[in-house]
Amino acid sequence: MIYYHRPERIGILAGTIDEESVRGELAKLNYHIFLKEKVKWHDLLDDGVGMFEKHRPDFQDRLDLCIKSKL
């Protein structure tokens, strides 16, 4: 995903990475997002990273401001 307010960054869904084809070290997980949409039967391990129902609060605030400015 690319967001207009952060065009220098992209987000990659971890489930789309074919680990066998990665050369070098995989990126480290920073946080889990959209947990509100997670299926109930899938439990996440407590891996010590942040867990958010939507985006991280600071990111969501910037995204909301960007959307409001486009209206």
N, CA, C and O atoms as CSV, one atom per row, in Angstrom:
chain,resi,resn,atom,element,x,y,z
A,1,MET,N,N,0.830,-1.169,0.000
A,1,MET,CA,C,0.000,0.000,0.000
A,1,MET,C,C,0.877,1.235,0.000
A,1,MET,O,O,1.933,1.258,0.633
A,2,ILE,N,N,0.445,2.247,-0.701
A,2,ILE,CA,C,1.105,3.541,-0.675
A,2,ILE,C,C,0.063,4.572,-0.291
A,2,ILE,O,O,-1.018,4.616,-0.877
A,3,TYR,N,N,0.381,5.398,0.690
A,3,TYR,CA,C,-0.528,6.453,1.127
A,3,TYR,C,C,0.019,7.798,0.682
A,3,TYR,O,O,1.229,8.022,0.715
A,4,TYR,N,N,-0.864,8.688,0.268
A,4,TYR,CA,C,-0.451,9.988,-0.255
A,4,TYR,C,C,0.352,10.798,0.758
A,4,TYR,O,O,1.261,11.536,0.377
A,5,HIS,N,N,0.031,10.668,2.032
A,5,HIS,CA,C,0.752,11.469,3.023
A,5,HIS,C,C,2.108,10.861,3.394
A,5,HIS,O,O,2.880,11.492,4.117
A,6,ARG,N,N,2.408,9.675,2.925
A,6,ARG,CA,C,3.708,9.033,3.165
A,6,ARG,C,C,4.179,8.327,1.891
A,6,ARG,O,O,4.394,7.115,1.917
A,7,PRO,N,N,4.347,9.052,0.773
A,7,PRO,CA,C,4.677,8.396,-0.498
A,7,PRO,C,C,6.055,7.720,-0.507
A,7,PRO,O,O,6.332,6.880,-1.364
A,8,GLU,N,N,6.901,8.086,0.434
A,8,GLU,CA,C,8.239,7.484,0.477
A,8,GLU,C,C,8.236,6.100,1.106
A,8,GLU,O,O,9.262,5.419,1.098
A,9,ARG,N,N,7.095,5.669,1.654
A,9,ARG,CA,C,7.007,4.371,2.316
A,9,ARG,C,C,5.944,3.515,1.649
A,9,ARG,O,O,4.949,4.030,1.138
A,10,ILE,N,N,6.156,2.220,1.657
A,10,ILE,CA,C,5.148,1.283,1.181
A,10,ILE,C,C,4.921,0.221,2.252
A,10,ILE,O,O,5.787,-0.010,3.096
A,11,GLY,N,N,3.777,-0.410,2.217
A,11,GLY,CA,C,3.483,-1.505,3.124
A,11,GLY,C,C,3.283,-2.775,2.324
A,11,GLY,O,O,2.629,-2.768,1.282
A,12,ILE,N,N,3.845,-3.858,2.812
A,12,ILE,CA,C,3.724,-5.147,2.131
A,12,ILE,C,C,3.040,-6.120,3.072
A,12,ILE,O,O,3.438,-6.260,4.228
A,13,LEU,N,N,2.014,-6.788,2.580
A,13,LEU,CA,C,1.340,-7.794,3.382
A,13,LEU,C,C,2.280,-8.984,3.566
A,13,LEU,O,O,2.766,-9.558,2.591
A,14,ALA,N,N,2.528,-9.344,4.805
A,14,ALA,CA,C,3.483,-10.412,5.099
A,14,ALA,C,C,3.102,-11.734,4.433
A,14,ALA,O,O,3.981,-12.498,4.035
A,15,GLY,N,N,1.821,-12.006,4.310
A,15,GLY,CA,C,1.367,-13.257,3.701
A,15,GLY,C,C,1.650,-13.359,2.212
A,15,GLY,O,O,1.493,-14.431,1.627
A,16,THR,N,N,2.067,-12.256,1.585
A,16,THR,CA,C,2.352,-12.275,0.153
A,16,THR,C,C,3.825,-12.539,-0.146
A,16,THR,O,O,4.212,-12.609,-1.313
A,17,ILE,N,N,4.639,-12.686,0.873
A,17,ILE,CA,C,6.077,-12.887,0.675
A,17,ILE,C,C,6.385,-14.378,0.579
A,17,ILE,O,O,6.038,-15.152,1.470
A,18,ASP,N,N,7.032,-14.766,-0.498
A,18,ASP,CA,C,7.498,-16.142,-0.659
A,18,ASP,C,C,8.896,-16.211,-0.061
A,18,ASP,O,O,9.873,-15.832,-0.707
A,19,GLU,N,N,8.990,-16.698,1.181
A,19,GLU,CA,C,10.242,-16.683,1.919
A,19,GLU,C,C,11.380,-17.398,1.191
A,19,GLU,O,O,12.541,-17.018,1.346
A,20,GLU,N,N,11.069,-18.424,0.402
A,20,GLU,CA,C,12.111,-19.178,-0.298
A,20,GLU,C,C,12.770,-18.358,-1.402
A,20,GLU,O,O,13.906,-18.637,-1.787
A,21,SER,N,N,12.066,-17.349,-1.914
A,21,SER,CA,C,12.637,-16.552,-3.003
A,21,SER,C,C,13.351,-15.298,-2.507
A,21,SER,O,O,13.930,-14.565,-3.309
A,22,VAL,N,N,13.321,-15.037,-1.194
A,22,VAL,CA,C,13.970,-13.842,-0.641
A,22,VAL,C,C,15.465,-14.079,-0.528
A,22,VAL,O,O,15.920,-15.063,0.055
A,23,ARG,N,N,16.218,-13.146,-1.102
A,23,ARG,CA,C,17.677,-13.202,-0.971
A,23,ARG,C,C,18.066,-12.216,0.110
A,23,ARG,O,O,17.718,-11.038,0.026
A,24,GLY,N,N,18.767,-12.667,1.104
A,24,GLY,CA,C,19.137,-11.787,2.203
A,24,GLY,C,C,18.164,-11.948,3.359
A,24,GLY,O,O,17.456,-12.951,3.461
A,25,GLU,N,N,18.140,-10.959,4.214
A,25,GLU,CA,C,17.339,-11.010,5.428
A,25,GLU,C,C,15.941,-10.447,5.193
A,25,GLU,O,O,15.779,-9.429,4.520
A,26,LEU,N,N,14.932,-11.116,5.752
A,26,LEU,CA,C,13.566,-10.619,5.674
A,26,LEU,C,C,13.413,-9.378,6.547
A,26,LEU,O,O,14.106,-9.231,7.553
A,27,ALA,N,N,12.516,-8.497,6.163
A,27,ALA,CA,C,12.232,-7.310,6.969
A,27,ALA,C,C,11.643,-7.742,8.307
A,27,ALA,O,O,10.944,-8.752,8.391
A,28,LYS,N,N,11.927,-6.979,9.337
A,28,LYS,CA,C,11.403,-7.272,10.674
A,28,LYS,C,C,9.973,-6.742,10.803
A,28,LYS,O,O,9.633,-5.698,10.246
A,29,LEU,N,N,9.163,-7.461,11.528
A,29,LEU,CA,C,7.782,-7.080,11.777
A,29,LEU,C,C,7.759,-5.945,12.795
A,29,LEU,O,O,8.379,-6.044,13.853
A,30,ASN,N,N,7.044,-4.865,12.476
A,30,ASN,CA,C,6.949,-3.727,13.387
A,30,ASN,C,C,5.664,-3.733,14.198
A,30,ASN,O,O,5.673,-3.351,15.368
A,31,TYR,N,N,4.555,-4.162,13.593
A,31,TYR,CA,C,3.266,-4.171,14.275
A,31,TYR,C,C,2.249,-4.923,13.433
A,31,TYR,O,O,2.447,-5.149,12.239
A,32,HIS,N,N,1.155,-5.304,14.082
A,32,HIS,CA,C,0.018,-5.934,13.417
A,32,HIS,C,C,-1.080,-4.881,13.308
A,32,HIS,O,O,-1.367,-4.186,14.283
A,33,ILE,N,N,-1.700,-4.756,12.131
A,33,ILE,CA,C,-2.785,-3.794,11.954
A,33,ILE,C,C,-4.030,-4.499,11.432
A,33,ILE,O,O,-3.967,-5.641,10.978
A,34,PHE,N,N,-5.149,-3.811,11.502
A,34,PHE,CA,C,-6.458,-4.294,11.054
A,34,PHE,C,C,-6.917,-5.545,11.806
A,34,PHE,O,O,-7.550,-6.428,11.227
A,35,LEU,N,N,-6.593,-5.613,13.095
A,35,LEU,CA,C,-7.011,-6.775,13.873
A,35,LEU,C,C,-8.523,-6.852,14.029
A,35,LEU,O,O,-9.060,-7.916,14.336
A,36,LYS,N,N,-9.212,-5.735,13.821
A,36,LYS,CA,C,-10.675,-5.731,13.864
A,36,LYS,C,C,-11.241,-6.648,12.779
A,36,LYS,O,O,-12.344,-7.176,12.924
A,37,GLU,N,N,-10.490,-6.838,11.693
A,37,GLU,CA,C,-10.943,-7.660,10.574
A,37,GLU,C,C,-10.372,-9.079,10.592
A,37,GLU,O,O,-10.648,-9.870,9.690
A,38,LYS,N,N,-9.585,-9.398,11.604
A,38,LYS,CA,C,-8.967,-10.720,11.705
A,38,LYS,C,C,-10.024,-11.783,11.975
A,38,LYS,O,O,-10.952,-11.554,12.752
A,39,VAL,N,N,-9.891,-12.935,11.343
A,39,VAL,CA,C,-10.826,-14.023,11.611
A,39,VAL,C,C,-10.661,-14.495,13.055
A,39,VAL,O,O,-9.547,-14.520,13.577
A,40,LYS,N,N,-11.741,-14.861,13.684
A,40,LYS,CA,C,-11.721,-15.180,15.107
A,40,LYS,C,C,-10.938,-16.454,15.439
A,40,LYS,O,O,-10.429,-16.593,16.551
A,41,TRP,N,N,-10.840,-17.369,14.500
A,41,TRP,CA,C,-10.166,-18.633,14.790
A,41,TRP,C,C,-8.639,-18.557,14.643
A,41,TRP,O,O,-7.939,-19.517,14.969
A,42,HIS,N,N,-8.130,-17.446,14.163
A,42,HIS,CA,C,-6.676,-17.295,14.031
A,42,HIS,C,C,-6.146,-16.492,15.216
A,42,HIS,O,O,-6.501,-15.328,15.402
A,43,ASP,N,N,-5.289,-17.131,16.014
A,43,ASP,CA,C,-4.696,-16.456,17.162
A,43,ASP,C,C,-3.306,-15.958,16.796
A,43,ASP,O,O,-2.506,-16.687,16.210
A,44,LEU,N,N,-3.031,-14.710,17.147
A,44,LEU,CA,C,-1.696,-14.159,16.941
A,44,LEU,C,C,-0.839,-14.466,18.156
A,44,LEU,O,O,-1.303,-14.393,19.294
A,45,LEU,N,N,0.401,-14.807,17.906
A,45,LEU,CA,C,1.330,-15.024,19.004
A,45,LEU,C,C,1.710,-13.685,19.609
A,45,LEU,O,O,1.718,-12.667,18.917
A,46,ASP,N,N,2.022,-13.682,20.884
A,46,ASP,CA,C,2.504,-12.464,21.525
A,46,ASP,C,C,3.973,-12.318,21.149
A,46,ASP,O,O,4.857,-12.833,21.832
A,47,ASP,N,N,4.217,-11.605,20.048
A,47,ASP,CA,C,5.578,-11.478,19.537
A,47,ASP,C,C,6.236,-10.157,19.932
A,47,ASP,O,O,7.302,-9.806,19.426
A,48,GLY,N,N,5.584,-9.427,20.847
A,48,GLY,CA,C,6.192,-8.219,21.378
A,48,GLY,C,C,6.046,-6.972,20.519
A,48,GLY,O,O,6.628,-5.936,20.840
A,49,VAL,N,N,5.282,-7.049,19.432
A,49,VAL,CA,C,5.073,-5.857,18.598
A,49,VAL,C,C,3.666,-5.323,18.856
A,49,VAL,O,O,2.814,-6.025,19.399
A,50,GLY,N,N,3.434,-4.068,18.458
A,50,GLY,CA,C,2.140,-3.446,18.670
A,50,GLY,C,C,1.029,-4.139,17.900
A,50,GLY,O,O,1.253,-4.701,16.828
A,51,MET,N,N,-0.170,-4.091,18.461
A,51,MET,CA,C,-1.342,-4.670,17.822
A,51,MET,C,C,-2.447,-3.618,17.810
A,51,MET,O,O,-2.790,-3.058,18.851
A,52,PHE,N,N,-3.003,-3.353,16.626
A,52,PHE,CA,C,-3.979,-2.283,16.479
A,52,PHE,C,C,-5.191,-2.757,15.682
A,52,PHE,O,O,-5.053,-3.505,14.715
A,53,GLU,N,N,-6.373,-2.318,16.094
A,53,GLU,CA,C,-7.598,-2.700,15.388
A,53,GLU,C,C,-7.642,-2.121,13.986
A,53,GLU,O,O,-8.167,-2.752,13.068
A,54,LYS,N,N,-7.093,-0.920,13.813
A,54,LYS,CA,C,-6.992,-0.304,12.491
A,54,LYS,C,C,-5.503,-0.029,12.256
A,54,LYS,O,O,-4.669,-0.919,12.424
A,55,HIS,N,N,-5.178,1.196,11.870
A,55,HIS,CA,C,-3.773,1.597,11.774
A,55,HIS,C,C,-3.261,1.978,13.155
A,55,HIS,O,O,-4.038,2.085,14.103
A,56,ARG,N,N,-1.940,2.184,13.270
A,56,ARG,CA,C,-1.389,2.783,14.483
A,56,ARG,C,C,-2.087,4.127,14.669
A,56,ARG,O,O,-2.374,4.802,13.680
A,57,PRO,N,N,-2.370,4.537,15.909
A,57,PRO,CA,C,-3.108,5.792,16.123
A,57,PRO,C,C,-2.458,7.011,15.462
A,57,PRO,O,O,-3.174,7.825,14.878
A,58,ASP,N,N,-1.154,7.167,15.531
A,58,ASP,CA,C,-0.506,8.335,14.912
A,58,ASP,C,C,-0.655,8.303,13.392
A,58,ASP,O,O,-0.851,9.347,12.768
A,59,PHE,N,N,-0.564,7.133,12.800
A,59,PHE,CA,C,-0.722,6.988,11.357
A,59,PHE,C,C,-2.164,7.286,10.953
A,59,PHE,O,O,-2.402,7.981,9.965
A,60,GLN,N,N,-3.126,6.763,11.716
A,60,GLN,CA,C,-4.541,6.979,11.418
A,60,GLN,C,C,-4.879,8.467,11.492
A,60,GLN,O,O,-5.645,8.966,10.668
A,61,ASP,N,N,-4.320,9.178,12.466
A,61,ASP,CA,C,-4.556,10.621,12.586
A,61,ASP,C,C,-4.069,11.355,11.336
A,61,ASP,O,O,-4.779,12.209,10.804
A,62,ARG,N,N,-2.871,11.032,10.869
A,62,ARG,CA,C,-2.333,11.679,9.665
A,62,ARG,C,C,-3.169,11.319,8.441
A,62,ARG,O,O,-3.421,12.170,7.587
A,63,LEU,N,N,-3.593,10.078,8.354
A,63,LEU,CA,C,-4.427,9.633,7.238
A,63,LEU,C,C,-5.763,10.374,7.229
A,63,LEU,O,O,-6.220,10.815,6.174
A,64,ASP,N,N,-6.382,10.510,8.382
A,64,ASP,CA,C,-7.652,11.230,8.480
A,64,ASP,C,C,-7.489,12.689,8.062
A,64,ASP,O,O,-8.349,13.228,7.366
A,65,LEU,N,N,-6.405,13.330,8.475
A,65,LEU,CA,C,-6.147,14.720,8.078
A,65,LEU,C,C,-5.978,14.842,6.570
A,65,LEU,O,O,-6.470,15.785,5.951
A,66,CYS,N,N,-5.288,13.892,5.998
A,66,CYS,CA,C,-5.067,13.895,4.552
A,66,CYS,C,C,-6.400,13.748,3.812
A,66,CYS,O,O,-6.645,14.443,2.825
A,67,ILE,N,N,-7.246,12.856,4.284
A,67,ILE,CA,C,-8.538,12.630,3.654
A,67,ILE,C,C,-9.405,13.870,3.775
A,67,ILE,O,O,-10.050,14.262,2.803
A,68,LYS,N,N,-9.436,14.498,4.943
A,68,LYS,CA,C,-10.234,15.714,5.146
A,68,LYS,C,C,-9.756,16.852,4.260
A,68,LYS,O,O,-10.567,17.641,3.775
A,69,SER,N,N,-8.457,16.947,4.045
A,69,SER,CA,C,-7.931,18.042,3.220
A,69,SER,C,C,-8.279,17.847,1.756
A,69,SER,O,O,-8.297,18.820,1.002
A,70,LYS,N,N,-8.560,16.616,1.326
A,70,LYS,CA,C,-8.919,16.330,-0.066
A,70,LYS,C,C,-10.394,16.612,-0.341
A,70,LYS,O,O,-10.795,16.722,-1.500
A,71,LEU,N,N,-11.215,16.731,0.720
A,71,LEU,CA,C,-12.666,16.931,0.544
A,71,LEU,C,C,-13.014,18.337,0.104
A,71,LEU,O,O,-14.189,18.652,-0.083
